[in-house]
């Protein structure tokens, strides 16, 4: 929709559109909305400033603003949106900017277009500032294993101890979830839990999750846009730790457990004992222990 269109209508609908436009115009990063024919219908103030042609792009094809390779990628992403196979994809990460395409759907779930969202590159001082900004904006605090976290959900119901495996040693919440950020140069040091933990990637560099299994296998799982995988599970009883693939960047993730997290179910690894038990994995152990 154009700015004029966004401010049209009457009553609650008009107020809703005005609020939406005000929120988008308040963003520091460019946001551009196109329909399913790639025609540009809305640009926030940052987008108008970003493109040399400015507001004159409204009503024109977004494909005209991209090279042949990008046009092919955008066509492929839109097809995935129309087929309901994806909601968002990182289409550009060239060290100068990162650009996402995200589906826009009506209340019936039909794809009516998409928007492009820009963000600064993940490198050097910019990444460090971005990590600090996330910590402040999300209210994160230091975690004993490294990184910063905040619990965002804990189920109100509990599971009785006698209904759980003996390793839990008491009643537990049905489940819990946290936001977890590993900043530049930081890591989640090796530890293990009594419950399976599912990791979700939200923002920043790809994350490398390292697992040392009881059968002595070392496994590395990467999650994030570059890995084209956004979830990974650390099974109960497995030693695991994590760090951003790019050491100058950060990874913003989430972790979900069922039963819910309890510090009695959390064990940090000691470097010397783990090296004695798994000497073949010395490089990983030394990197991910204190």
Backbone as CSV, one residue per row, in Angstrom:
resi,resn,N_x,N_y,N_z,CA_x,CA_y,CA_z,C_x,C_y,C_z
1,UNK,0.828,-1.198,0.000,0.000,0.000,0.000,0.864,1.249,0.000
2,UNK,0.405,2.293,-0.677,1.143,3.549,-0.691,0.901,4.280,0.611
3,UNK,1.696,5.315,0.851,1.482,6.084,2.082,0.110,6.725,2.086
4,UNK,-0.308,7.180,0.907,-1.634,7.777,0.846,-2.681,6.732,1.187
5,UNK,-2.513,5.515,0.614,-3.458,4.452,0.872,-3.444,4.031,2.322
6,UNK,-2.235,4.056,2.918,-2.113,3.628,4.302,-2.862,4.554,5.234
7,UNK,-3.069,5.806,4.805,-3.741,6.777,5.657,-5.203,6.972,5.267
8,UNK,-5.681,6.147,4.320,-7.066,6.269,3.902,-7.984,5.498,4.813
9,UNK,-9.312,5.498,4.518,-10.271,4.750,5.318,-10.814,5.571,6.452
10,UNK,-11.628,4.931,7.267,-12.295,5.633,8.346,-12.221,4.827,9.625
11,UNK,-12.450,5.494,10.738,-12.601,4.847,12.028,-11.402,4.041,12.477
12,UNK,-11.708,2.861,13.061,-10.658,2.013,13.635,-9.657,1.552,12.595
13,UNK,-10.145,1.241,11.377,-9.235,0.789,10.328,-8.222,1.872,9.995
14,UNK,-8.685,3.128,9.926,-7.787,4.235,9.613,-6.756,4.411,10.724
15,UNK,-7.198,4.323,11.965,-6.275,4.457,13.090,-5.246,3.338,13.059
16,UNK,-5.715,2.103,12.773,-4.803,0.968,12.718,-3.740,1.135,11.663
17,UNK,-4.145,1.641,10.482,-3.174,1.855,9.410,-2.188,2.952,9.782
18,UNK,-2.682,4.023,10.388,-1.795,5.116,10.787,-0.775,4.653,11.823
19,UNK,-1.224,3.820,12.757,-0.316,3.300,13.779,0.741,2.409,13.131
20,UNK,0.308,1.540,12.202,1.256,0.650,11.524,2.312,1.444,10.767
21,UNK,1.884,2.481,10.039,2.820,3.310,9.279,3.772,4.041,10.222
22,UNK,3.240,4.551,11.339,4.091,5.255,12.297,5.151,4.319,12.874
23,UNK,4.760,3.086,13.180,5.713,2.116,13.714,6.796,1.785,12.692
24,UNK,6.399,1.562,11.445,7.371,1.241,10.398,8.291,2.417,10.119
25,UNK,7.735,3.627,10.127,8.563,4.809,9.884,9.539,5.063,11.030
26,UNK,9.250,4.504,12.201,10.138,4.689,13.339,11.328,3.750,13.342
27,UNK,11.323,2.748,12.437,12.436,1.807,12.368,13.652,2.447,11.700
28,UNK,14.838,2.117,12.179,16.066,2.675,11.587,16.464,1.908,10.324
29,UNK,15.997,0.671,10.183,16.340,-0.145,9.016,15.266,-0.036,7.942
30,UNK,15.663,-0.087,6.649,14.684,0.009,5.561,13.724,-1.182,5.539
31,UNK,12.439,-0.896,5.308,11.427,-1.930,5.114,10.625,-1.555,3.875
32,UNK,10.484,-2.501,2.957,9.823,-2.256,1.680,8.832,-3.388,1.422
33,UNK,7.569,-3.056,1.125,6.517,-4.039,0.905,6.172,-4.129,-0.573
34,UNK,6.146,-5.374,-1.089,5.782,-5.605,-2.490,4.661,-6.632,-2.548
35,UNK,3.870,-6.581,-3.643,2.793,-7.555,-3.801,3.315,-8.812,-4.507
36,UNK,2.426,-9.733,-4.854,2.858,-10.994,-5.454,3.326,-10.844,-6.895
37,UNK,3.204,-9.648,-7.458,3.782,-9.350,-8.775,5.078,-8.567,-8.629
38,UNK,5.583,-8.472,-7.398,6.827,-7.759,-7.064,6.682,-6.242,-7.202
39,UNK,5.452,-5.734,-7.285,5.241,-4.295,-7.390,5.331,-3.668,-6.000
40,UNK,6.123,-2.606,-5.876,6.350,-1.952,-4.579,5.103,-1.173,-4.170
41,UNK,4.573,-1.494,-2.985,3.342,-0.856,-2.492,3.568,0.036,-1.286
42,UNK,4.684,-0.140,-0.594,4.954,0.690,0.578,6.450,0.742,0.845
43,UNK,6.939,1.895,1.279,8.316,2.072,1.721,8.294,2.906,2.997
44,UNK,9.013,2.436,4.037,9.115,3.296,5.206,10.149,4.396,4.941
45,UNK,10.286,5.300,5.872,11.177,6.450,5.655,12.615,6.016,5.406
46,UNK,13.056,4.988,6.144,14.432,4.512,5.966,14.632,3.929,4.565
47,UNK,13.610,3.257,4.031,13.710,2.695,2.676,13.748,3.805,1.633
48,UNK,12.940,4.825,1.816,12.940,5.954,0.884,14.310,6.619,0.853
49,UNK,14.937,6.742,2.033,16.279,7.330,2.098,17.338,6.387,1.536
50,UNK,17.112,5.085,1.652,18.103,4.092,1.218,18.240,4.045,-0.297
51,UNK,17.133,4.093,-1.009,17.153,4.005,-2.467,17.310,5.393,-3.087
52,UNK,18.198,5.492,-4.069,18.454,6.786,-4.715,17.184,7.351,-5.347
53,UNK,16.335,6.475,-5.889,15.098,6.935,-6.544,14.018,7.303,-5.541
54,UNK,14.232,6.952,-4.283,13.308,7.347,-3.230,11.879,6.875,-3.457
55,UNK,10.934,7.744,-3.100,9.516,7.408,-3.136,8.992,7.176,-4.548
56,UNK,9.763,7.587,-5.568,9.321,7.377,-6.954,9.278,5.885,-7.318
57,UNK,9.850,5.015,-6.469,9.815,3.578,-6.719,8.431,2.981,-6.467
58,UNK,7.591,3.655,-5.703,6.255,3.140,-5.430,5.512,2.901,-6.739
59,UNK,4.953,1.705,-6.882,4.241,1.348,-8.100,5.111,0.694,-9.155
60,UNK,6.416,0.651,-8.921,7.338,0.011,-9.859,7.712,-1.390,-9.361
61,UNK,8.305,-2.195,-10.234,8.698,-3.543,-9.855,9.974,-3.514,-9.024
62,UNK,9.949,-4.227,-7.906,11.135,-4.336,-7.062,12.258,-5.062,-7.788
63,UNK,11.915,-5.917,-8.733,12.926,-6.643,-9.492,13.854,-5.701,-10.253
64,UNK,13.347,-4.522,-10.609,14.170,-3.547,-11.336,15.321,-3.024,-10.484
65,UNK,15.228,-3.208,-9.162,16.257,-2.692,-8.249,17.340,-3.728,-7.961
66,UNK,17.234,-4.919,-8.588,18.161,-6.003,-8.283,18.782,-6.568,-9.555
67,UNK,19.930,-7.215,-9.383,20.593,-7.839,-10.528,19.921,-9.170,-10.877
68,UNK,20.406,-9.796,-11.945,19.760,-11.009,-12.449,19.763,-12.131,-11.411
69,UNK,20.893,-12.302,-10.717,20.975,-13.365,-9.707,19.955,-13.126,-8.597
70,UNK,19.867,-11.890,-8.115,18.926,-11.580,-7.039,17.484,-11.761,-7.493
71,UNK,17.201,-11.406,-8.745,15.841,-11.578,-9.256,15.439,-13.048,-9.254
72,UNK,16.382,-13.922,-9.612,16.096,-15.355,-9.618,15.832,-15.857,-8.197
73,UNK,16.624,-15.373,-7.242,16.437,-15.767,-5.848,15.077,-15.293,-5.347
74,UNK,14.733,-14.046,-5.656,13.462,-13.490,-5.193,12.272,-14.245,-5.779
75,UNK,12.373,-14.633,-7.045,11.295,-15.405,-7.667,11.143,-16.754,-6.971
76,UNK,12.266,-17.382,-6.630,12.232,-18.674,-5.945,11.623,-18.544,-4.553
77,UNK,11.997,-17.480,-3.831,11.471,-17.278,-2.480,9.969,-17.018,-2.532
78,UNK,9.529,-16.172,-3.467,8.102,-15.881,-3.574,7.313,-17.156,-3.878
79,UNK,7.860,-18.008,-4.726,7.186,-19.276,-5.024,7.046,-20.118,-3.756
80,UNK,8.090,-20.116,-2.915,8.025,-20.845,-1.646,6.985,-20.237,-0.718
81,UNK,6.885,-18.905,-0.705,5.866,-18.237,0.109,4.467,-18.623,-0.362
82,UNK,4.261,-18.563,-1.679,2.945,-18.869,-2.243,2.551,-20.322,-1.977
83,UNK,3.544,-21.196,-1.930,3.280,-22.599,-1.651,3.188,-22.929,-0.173
84,UNK,3.381,-21.902,0.687,3.293,-22.108,2.126,4.464,-22.857,2.720
85,UNK,5.584,-22.939,1.990,6.720,-23.730,2.455,7.685,-22.940,3.329
86,UNK,7.652,-21.613,3.240,8.557,-20.783,4.025,7.832,-19.519,4.486
87,UNK,8.384,-18.918,5.537,7.871,-17.637,6.016,8.895,-16.526,5.827
88,UNK,10.186,-16.863,5.894,11.240,-15.850,5.786,12.510,-16.502,5.277
89,UNK,13.309,-15.724,4.524,14.601,-16.220,4.066,15.585,-15.057,3.957
90,UNK,16.815,-15.312,4.408,17.902,-14.351,4.223,18.377,-14.473,2.781
91,UNK,18.269,-13.391,1.986,18.622,-13.471,0.570,19.932,-12.777,0.241
92,UNK,20.405,-11.897,1.121,21.677,-11.209,0.889,22.421,-11.063,2.201
93,UNK,23.698,-11.440,2.202,24.583,-11.222,3.343,25.982,-11.050,2.772
94,UNK,26.254,-9.857,2.226,27.473,-9.621,1.450,28.540,-8.830,2.193
95,UNK,28.391,-8.693,3.520,29.357,-7.925,4.294,29.027,-6.444,4.356
96,UNK,28.120,-5.986,3.481,27.687,-4.588,3.507,26.313,-4.448,4.157
97,UNK,25.443,-5.410,3.905,24.117,-5.421,4.508,23.558,-6.824,4.451
98,UNK,22.539,-7.051,5.263,21.799,-8.301,5.223,20.355,-7.964,4.844
99,UNK,19.789,-8.753,3.932,18.431,-8.492,3.463,17.608,-9.768,3.597
100,UNK,16.465,-9.647,4.269,15.529,-10.744,4.388,14.289,-10.474,3.533
101,UNK,13.697,-11.527,3.015,12.347,-11.480,2.469,11.446,-12.231,3.442
102,UNK,10.301,-11.636,3.766,9.341,-12.293,4.661,7.949,-12.223,4.062
103,UNK,7.226,-13.338,4.134,5.880,-13.404,3.571,4.916,-12.509,4.337
104,UNK,3.977,-11.907,3.608,2.865,-11.161,4.197,1.592,-11.899,3.812
105,UNK,0.826,-12.291,4.813,-0.393,-13.058,4.564,-1.611,-12.360,5.164
106,UNK,-2.777,-12.586,4.546,-4.001,-12.038,5.108,-4.495,-12.955,6.224
107,UNK,-5.610,-12.607,6.835,-6.080,-13.374,7.990,-6.505,-14.786,7.619
108,UNK,-6.762,-15.022,6.345,-7.105,-16.370,5.886,-5.865,-17.196,5.569
109,UNK,-4.675,-16.579,5.702,-3.433,-17.280,5.451,-2.945,-17.211,4.019
110,UNK,-3.638,-16.438,3.165,-3.226,-16.306,1.771,-2.068,-15.315,1.655
111,UNK,-1.088,-15.653,0.813,0.045,-14.751,0.587,-0.409,-13.580,-0.272
112,UNK,-0.252,-12.371,0.247,-0.639,-11.176,-0.507,0.582,-10.350,-0.911
113,UNK,1.752,-10.803,-0.516,2.971,-10.088,-0.876,4.105,-10.479,0.054
114,UNK,5.098,-9.619,0.120,6.240,-9.857,0.988,6.890,-8.523,1.299
115,UNK,7.732,-8.519,2.314,8.514,-7.311,2.551,9.983,-7.652,2.639
116,UNK,10.799,-6.684,2.234,12.247,-6.774,2.379,12.637,-6.017,3.640
117,UNK,13.488,-6.631,4.441,13.969,-6.020,5.671,15.492,-6.000,5.641
118,UNK,16.066,-4.835,5.882,17.517,-4.654,5.858,18.051,-4.594,7.282
119,UNK,19.311,-4.991,7.450,20.010,-4.859,8.725,21.493,-4.693,8.444
120,UNK,22.255,-4.116,9.387,23.698,-3.941,9.182,24.410,-5.285,9.105
121,UNK,25.641,-5.305,8.575,26.404,-6.554,8.508,26.807,-7.040,9.887
122,UNK,27.059,-8.342,9.988,27.491,-8.952,11.232,28.999,-9.125,11.206
123,UNK,29.736,-8.073,11.545,31.190,-8.186,11.588,31.762,-7.052,12.411
124,UNK,32.941,-7.296,12.979,33.701,-6.269,13.675,32.944,-5.576,14.784
125,UNK,33.185,-4.269,14.907,32.613,-3.506,15.997,31.103,-3.438,15.904
126,UNK,30.558,-3.432,14.689,29.110,-3.376,14.530,28.436,-4.557,15.185
127,UNK,29.036,-5.754,15.050,28.451,-6.940,15.661,28.483,-6.839,17.176
128,UNK,29.610,-6.327,17.722,29.709,-6.199,19.166,28.650,-5.252,19.694
129,UNK,28.445,-4.112,19.007,27.418,-3.168,19.432,26.039,-3.797,19.328
130,UNK,25.803,-4.555,18.278,24.511,-5.190,18.104,24.249,-6.200,19.217
131,UNK,25.269,-6.956,19.599,25.105,-7.917,20.689,24.756,-7.191,21.981
132,UNK,25.467,-6.115,22.268,25.194,-5.335,23.480,23.792,-4.745,23.439
133,UNK,23.377,-4.331,22.252,22.042,-3.766,22.110,20.979,-4.818,22.417
134,UNK,21.169,-6.047,21.895,20.208,-7.124,22.180,20.168,-7.422,23.675
135,UNK,21.309,-7.454,24.319,21.353,-7.726,25.759,20.524,-6.692,26.514
136,UNK,20.685,-5.413,26.129,19.948,-4.343,26.801,18.458,-4.394,26.475
137,UNK,18.144,-4.554,25.188,16.743,-4.518,24.761,15.942,-5.706,25.277
138,UNK,16.585,-6.859,25.417,15.878,-8.068,25.848,16.016,-8.331,27.341
139,UNK,16.789,-7.503,28.022,16.940,-7.664,29.464,17.663,-8.950,29.848
140,UNK,18.738,-9.278,29.112,19.460,-10.520,29.362,20.482,-10.347,30.482
141,UNK,20.761,-11.443,31.160,21.733,-11.436,32.265,22.737,-12.560,32.056
142,UNK,23.950,-12.450,32.646,24.969,-13.493,32.461,24.491,-14.871,32.922
143,UNK,24.879,-15.899,32.160,24.538,-17.283,32.491,25.801,-17.998,32.975
144,UNK,25.690,-18.913,33.929,26.886,-19.610,34.431,27.690,-20.336,33.361
145,UNK,27.031,-20.796,32.298,27.752,-21.536,31.253,28.428,-20.614,30.250
146,UNK,28.179,-19.280,30.359,28.655,-18.304,29.384,27.477,-17.712,28.637
147,UNK,27.691,-16.566,27.984,26.598,-15.912,27.291,25.636,-15.249,28.252
148,UNK,24.513,-14.759,27.717,23.499,-14.066,28.507,22.127,-14.662,28.203
149,UNK,21.230,-14.605,29.179,19.938,-15.255,28.990,18.835,-14.535,29.756
150,UNK,17.606,-14.902,29.450,16.436,-14.535,30.254,15.371,-15.597,30.045
151,UNK,14.830,-16.101,31.135,13.740,-17.071,31.011,12.493,-16.337,30.530
152,UNK,11.860,-16.865,29.505,10.689,-16.228,28.903,9.402,-16.999,29.144
153,UNK,9.512,-18.280,29.532,8.315,-19.078,29.786,8.644,-20.221,30.718
154,UNK,7.734,-20.477,31.636,7.800,-21.655,32.500,6.377,-22.127,32.717
155,UNK,6.112,-23.364,32.386,4.760,-23.898,32.515,4.287,-23.828,33.964
156,UNK,3.012,-23.523,34.132,2.457,-23.408,35.473,2.155,-24.748,36.119
157,UNK,2.117,-25.811,35.327,1.843,-27.136,35.866,3.149,-27.902,36.067
158,UNK,3.128,-28.889,36.942,4.331,-29.655,37.244,4.106,-31.151,37.028
159,UNK,5.216,-31.844,36.900,5.217,-33.296,36.817,5.773,-33.817,38.145
160,UNK,5.067,-34.732,38.774,5.516,-35.280,40.055,6.784,-36.107,39.867
161,UNK,7.614,-36.106,40.890,8.900,-36.801,40.824,8.735,-38.288,40.507
162,UNK,7.688,-38.890,41.047,7.522,-40.329,40.829,7.065,-40.658,39.414
163,UNK,6.732,-39.624,38.617,6.362,-39.840,37.215,7.520,-39.549,36.273
164,UNK,8.666,-39.171,36.840,9.845,-38.816,36.042,10.951,-39.846,36.242
165,UNK,11.900,-39.915,35.302,13.083,-40.750,35.533,13.795,-40.323,36.820
166,UNK,14.457,-41.251,37.479,15.061,-40.983,38.781,16.123,-39.896,38.730
167,UNK,16.704,-39.656,37.534,17.775,-38.648,37.443,17.299,-37.237,37.788
168,UNK,15.991,-36.997,37.801,15.497,-35.649,38.090,15.430,-35.366,39.585
169,UNK,15.152,-36.313,40.404,15.246,-36.131,41.852,14.235,-35.194,42.472
170,UNK,13.137,-34.913,41.800,12.116,-34.043,42.370,11.085,-33.651,41.335
171,UNK,10.049,-32.920,41.787,9.026,-32.429,40.866,9.651,-31.436,39.889
172,UNK,9.105,-31.373,38.682,9.612,-30.448,37.677,8.440,-29.790,36.930
173,UNK,8.683,-28.577,36.470,7.730,-27.900,35.594,7.580,-28.693,34.303
174,UNK,6.409,-28.585,33.669,6.195,-29.287,32.407,7.186,-28.854,31.335
175,UNK,7.615,-27.593,31.363,8.558,-27.107,30.360,8.982,-25.691,30.658
176,UNK,10.047,-25.234,29.984,10.533,-23.859,30.140,11.283,-23.445,28.889
177,UNK,11.453,-22.140,28.727,12.168,-21.607,27.562,12.937,-20.363,27.963
178,UNK,14.074,-20.148,27.283,14.877,-18.947,27.524,15.296,-18.335,26.187
179,UNK,15.607,-17.048,26.225,16.398,-16.395,25.184,17.852,-16.522,25.602
180,UNK,18.734,-16.782,24.652,20.136,-17.008,24.990,21.009,-16.397,23.905
181,UNK,21.895,-15.484,24.300,22.776,-14.807,23.354,24.233,-15.116,23.684
182,UNK,24.979,-15.549,22.676,26.417,-15.752,22.800,27.090,-14.663,21.993
183,UNK,27.818,-13.776,22.653,28.405,-12.613,22.009,29.739,-12.908,21.349
184,UNK,30.319,-11.891,20.696,31.630,-12.049,20.059,32.678,-12.527,21.058
185,UNK,33.391,-13.586,20.715,34.423,-14.112,21.592,33.910,-14.947,22.752
186,UNK,32.586,-15.061,22.884,32.008,-15.840,23.982,31.655,-17.248,23.516
187,UNK,31.288,-18.096,24.472,30.835,-19.437,24.141,29.955,-19.972,25.257
188,UNK,29.136,-20.936,24.931,28.422,-21.730,25.925,29.339,-22.901,26.247
189,UNK,29.910,-22.897,27.459,30.882,-23.918,27.812,30.207,-25.276,27.981
190,UNK,30.996,-26.329,27.800,30.458,-27.685,27.846,29.737,-27.959,29.165
191,UNK,28.556,-28.510,29.030,27.729,-28.876,30.173,26.774,-29.972,29.732
192,UNK,26.037,-30.535,30.660,25.010,-31.507,30.284,23.791,-31.319,31.177
193,UNK,22.655,-31.799,30.663,21.371,-31.616,31.318,20.666,-32.953,31.480
194,UNK,19.695,-32.968,32.382,18.915,-34.192,32.597,17.801,-34.335,31.569
195,UNK,17.497,-33.247,30.838,16.422,-33.265,29.838,16.974,-32.886,28.473
196,UNK,16.284,-33.306,27.423,16.627,-32.849,26.076,16.438,-31.332,26.005
197,UNK,17.332,-30.657,25.261,17.210,-29.205,25.071,17.182,-28.907,23.576
198,UNK,16.157,-28.200,23.142,16.031,-27.811,21.741,16.517,-26.373,21.586
199,UNK,17.458,-26.160,20.660,17.995,-24.831,20.368,17.310,-24.281,19.119
200,UNK,16.969,-22.997,19.162,16.333,-22.314,18.039,17.190,-21.102,17.672
201,UNK,17.503,-20.928,16.407,18.296,-19.767,15.976,17.355,-18.637,15.581
202,UNK,17.627,-17.423,16.100,16.779,-16.267,15.808,17.478,-15.190,14.981
203,UNK,18.718,-14.871,15.322,19.365,-13.689,14.728,20.872,-13.842,14.853
204,UNK,21.606,-13.201,13.935,23.053,-13.174,14.024,23.716,-14.292,13.250
205,UNK,24.964,-14.529,13.590,25.764,-15.526,12.883,25.249,-16.935,13.144
206,UNK,25.578,-17.843,12.230,25.280,-19.248,12.468,25.929,-19.690,13.777
207,UNK,25.306,-20.651,14.434,25.807,-21.188,15.695,26.315,-22.605,15.478
208,UNK,27.488,-22.911,16.023,28.025,-24.270,15.991,27.795,-24.911,17.354
209,UNK,26.996,-25.969,17.355,26.693,-26.721,18.571,27.566,-27.982,18.565
210,UNK,28.391,-28.136,19.596,29.303,-29.286,19.694,28.789,-30.250,20.762
211,UNK,28.663,-31.526,20.386,28.170,-32.554,21.300,29.185,-33.688,21.408
212,UNK,29.430,-34.141,22.639,30.246,-35.328,22.879,29.324,-36.384,23.475
213,UNK,29.047,-37.400,22.686,28.076,-38.426,23.064,28.700,-39.476,23.981
214,UNK,27.875,-40.179,24.750,28.395,-41.239,25.619,29.158,-42.332,24.876
215,UNK,28.848,-42.528,23.564,29.583,-43.533,22.786,30.887,-42.985,22.209
216,UNK,31.288,-41.784,22.699,32.559,-41.139,22.388,32.539,-40.356,21.068
217,UNK,31.418,-40.309,20.379,31.329,-39.542,19.134,31.324,-38.048,19.427
218,UNK,32.045,-37.281,18.607,31.902,-35.825,18.600,31.041,-35.447,17.408
219,UNK,30.048,-34.619,17.651,29.144,-34.176,16.584,29.066,-32.660,16.597
220,UNK,29.180,-32.050,15.427,28.984,-30.607,15.293,27.741,-30.368,14.446
221,UNK,26.808,-29.586,14.992,25.583,-29.220,14.284,25.549,-27.705,14.165
222,UNK,25.330,-27.211,12.961,25.237,-25.766,12.757,23.787,-25.362,12.480
223,UNK,23.375,-24.291,13.121,22.035,-23.754,12.884,22.145,-22.273,12.552
224,UNK,21.262,-21.798,11.686,21.275,-20.409,11.265,21.033,-20.308,9.772
225,UNK,20.982,-19.087,9.235,20.674,-18.887,7.807,21.645,-19.594,6.874
226,UNK,22.937,-19.540,7.192,23.917,-20.179,6.322,23.808,-21.689,6.314
227,UNK,23.374,-22.264,7.436,23.221,-23.710,7.538,21.887,-24.181,6.976
228,UNK,20.967,-23.230,6.757,19.607,-23.545,6.305,18.952,-24.564,7.232
229,UNK,19.282,-24.452,8.503,18.689,-25.273,9.556,18.570,-24.378,10.773
230,UNK,17.437,-24.404,11.462,17.202,-23.421,12.509,16.906,-24.033,13.871
231,UNK,16.916,-25.348,13.952,16.736,-26.019,15.236,17.709,-27.189,15.351
232,UNK,18.115,-27.467,16.576,18.945,-28.638,16.857,18.672,-29.058,18.294
233,UNK,18.840,-30.331,18.569,18.552,-30.861,19.902,19.811,-31.439,20.537
234,UNK,20.034,-31.038,21.790,21.094,-31.642,22.608,20.417,-32.657,23.516
235,UNK,20.627,-33.957,23.297,19.940,-34.971,24.105,20.382,-34.949,25.564
236,UNK,19.512,-35.429,26.425,19.830,-35.532,27.850,21.083,-36.379,28.048
237,UNK,21.961,-35.931,28.973,23.146,-36.693,29.325,24.336,-36.520,28.415
238,UNK,24.180,-35.749,27.327,25.277,-35.516,26.384,26.005,-34.225,26.763
239,UNK,27.333,-34.257,26.773,28.104,-33.028,26.988,27.974,-32.162,25.742
240,UNK,27.647,-30.874,25.916,27.528,-30.004,24.746,27.845,-28.560,25.109
241,UNK,28.277,-27.843,24.083,28.559,-26.416,24.202,28.377,-25.794,22.834
242,UNK,28.489,-24.466,22.745,28.214,-23.798,21.481,28.963,-22.479,21.398
243,UNK,29.153,-22.006,20.162,29.764,-20.706,19.916,29.406,-20.252,18.505
244,UNK,29.414,-18.928,18.251,29.152,-18.441,16.896,30.213,-18.932,15.919
245,UNK,29.784,-19.272,14.709,30.733,-19.688,13.677,31.694,-18.549,13.359
246,UNK,31.186,-17.321,13.311,32.011,-16.130,13.126,32.402,-15.608,14.501
247,UNK,33.670,-15.712,14.911,34.060,-15.316,16.265,33.918,-13.825,16.543
248,UNK,33.762,-13.015,15.487,33.588,-11.578,15.681,32.123,-11.183,15.731
249,UNK,31.242,-12.162,15.638,29.819,-11.878,15.628,29.140,-12.512,16.838
250,UNK,27.813,-12.491,16.852,27.030,-13.048,17.940,25.965,-13.971,17.368
251,UNK,25.401,-14.805,18.223,24.265,-15.646,17.856,23.184,-15.469,18.917
252,UNK,22.004,-15.038,18.476,20.853,-14.914,19.372,19.975,-16.141,19.151
253,UNK,19.776,-16.909,20.210,19.065,-18.171,20.105,18.006,-18.275,21.197
254,UNK,17.269,-19.365,21.168,16.357,-19.719,22.242,16.576,-21.178,22.595
255,UNK,16.290,-21.547,23.834,16.442,-22.932,24.280,15.169,-23.351,25.008
256,UNK,14.635,-24.507,24.638,13.397,-25.024,25.217,13.650,-26.399,25.816
257,UNK,13.175,-26.612,27.036,13.346,-27.900,27.718,12.005,-28.444,28.190
258,UNK,11.887,-29.755,28.168,10.750,-30.441,28.765,11.250,-31.762,29.351
259,UNK,11.134,-31.970,30.668,10.635,-31.038,31.689,11.456,-29.751,31.764
260,UNK,10.925,-28.770,32.465,11.555,-27.470,32.534,12.904,-27.480,33.240
261,UNK,13.683,-26.432,32.957,15.037,-26.322,33.502,15.006,-26.192,35.025
262,UNK,15.962,-26.871,35.655,16.194,-26.750,37.095,17.698,-26.874,37.291
263,UNK,18.277,-25.994,38.112,19.737,-25.995,38.247,20.278,-27.309,38.815
264,UNK,19.442,-28.078,39.501,19.904,-29.379,39.976,20.131,-30.353,38.817
265,UNK,19.537,-30.052,37.666,19.675,-30.916,36.485,20.792,-30.446,35.559
266,UNK,21.576,-29.472,35.995,22.596,-28.807,35.172,23.978,-29.115,35.737
267,UNK,24.890,-29.584,34.891,26.251,-29.919,35.336,27.273,-29.332,34.371
268,UNK,28.146,-28.462,34.886,29.231,-27.915,34.081,30.369,-28.933,33.994
269,UNK,31.035,-28.957,32.848,32.157,-29.883,32.658,33.434,-29.297,33.249
270,UNK,34.235,-30.141,33.858,35.579,-29.765,34.283,36.559,-30.136,33.178
271,UNK,37.493,-29.251,32.863,38.404,-29.521,31.752,39.241,-30.778,31.983
272,UNK,39.887,-30.889,33.134,40.781,-32.021,33.385,40.047,-33.373,33.349
273,UNK,38.914,-33.508,34.059,38.214,-34.804,34.008,37.744,-35.173,32.604
274,UNK,37.287,-34.168,31.837,36.780,-34.466,30.499,37.918,-34.826,29.545
275,UNK,39.054,-34.157,29.688,40.217,-34.505,28.866,40.692,-35.931,29.170
276,UNK,40.612,-36.314,30.443,41.022,-37.667,30.817,40.074,-38.714,30.247
277,UNK,38.788,-38.370,30.168,37.793,-39.321,29.677,37.738,-39.373,28.159
278,UNK,37.947,-38.199,27.509,37.831,-38.129,26.044,39.073,-37.450,25.453
279,UNK,40.256,-38.031,25.580,41.467,-37.373,25.075,41.452,-37.145,23.572
280,UNK,40.690,-37.933,22.830,40.633,-37.766,21.377,39.901,-36.485,20.969
281,UNK,39.185,-35.881,21.911,38.457,-34.648,21.605,39.062,-33.445,22.336
282,UNK,40.376,-33.490,22.532,41.057,-32.448,23.311,40.836,-31.062,22.732
283,UNK,40.876,-30.915,21.407,40.756,-29.580,20.795,39.412,-28.950,21.132
284,UNK,38.341,-29.732,21.025,37.003,-29.217,21.330,36.874,-28.929,22.822
285,UNK,37.349,-29.843,23.652,37.235,-29.679,25.096,37.988,-28.443,25.571
286,UNK,39.211,-28.235,25.076,39.985,-27.058,25.487,39.339,-25.764,25.025
287,UNK,38.675,-25.803,23.861,38.012,-24.599,23.345,36.743,-24.266,24.109
288,UNK,36.085,-25.292,24.659,34.763,-25.085,25.249,34.715,-25.365,26.748
289,UNK,35.857,-25.309,27.430,35.883,-25.394,28.880,36.755,-24.267,29.416
290,UNK,36.582,-23.960,30.698,37.375,-22.913,31.331,38.621,-23.519,31.960
